[in-house]
Amino acid sequence: MLAARLSAMGTTCARGFMRSSLISTPKSPFMPIVRGYREAGRGFTRRSKVQMQSAQVTESAVKGKIGPMEVGQIAVAGGAVLGMGALCYYGLGMSNEPGAIDRVVVWPQFVRDRIRDTYLYLGASCAATAASAIAVFKSPMGHRFFALCSKHPIASTIGIIVALMGTGQAMMAIPYSPGIGSKQMMWLLNCGILGLAIAPVGALGGALAIRGAWYTAGIVGGLSTVAVCAPSDKFLNWAGPLGIGLGGVFVASLGSAFLPATSTLGLSLYSISLYGGLLLFSAFLLYDTQKVIRKAETHPNMWGVMPYDPINMSHHIVLDVVNIFVRMVQILAMGGGRRK
């Protein structure tokens, strides 16, 4: 899904580094002297104080301008503040309604087993996706594939989207049974293709990818804690707004892939895709976490009914985690994690 865009992300990141380095370059404390050789025999003249002050005012106005990327950063900062506030509010038990963490003591054993299996598959999916991405990036065939994607970005993007959707739908359609079976094989194939899609992240450096993974783990852990401590239906009512937001981010991602980043519209769409997508999939993580808990509690546990499927339930959270990770790496690559 993201292979073609991530393959061309090196140019975008380099442009972002150049832009940030130019903006942050310290100015000389000495005022420049402008020589004006207007007539022979006359010396040079200094720039007038009024002209220098007007130039400084113009430069400071350009620096202080709030653009699309700055708006996205402010939105993410606001979301982080709300998340910390929600973590403190629900984590300290200040809500009057009970959450999932308050019902753990009364859960039957099969509910505990369902949630345990779901998060075991979540961890295994992340590990398999990471192993696939590393193997693809380090293999010569993987670099040939990246070169092919850069030559045919639209066809490669459509192909990976079709492969992800096809293997995902096939995996979810196969009934679940414990052990190793056709569903587990299709699950591993889907994780492999997902790793293929995010493998170009390695071009930004292993250290950056590891930092992005740590930041992603912190985000996922904090939001999962909020979802567990919050009332059970607090985020389950967000399905409609989240669907609308997903459509908007998808359209913005397509638009930013075709419009130049130098234009205001292209930069605005890229900001929506990057920062808006980070906020959207963080909200999806809250929704999907409570959906897993609700499904584990209410799915019938009797003979003749299809068993609870931990692979299908973990798949949505895996997609949330991968989307958060990719956007965190992009933000760090643009200098968002630069030490001051």
Summary of the structure (lengths in Angstrom):
residues: 340
radius of gyration: 25.2
end to end distance: 34.1
largest distance: 105.3
contacts: 961
relative contact order: 0.15
helix: 76%
strand: 1%
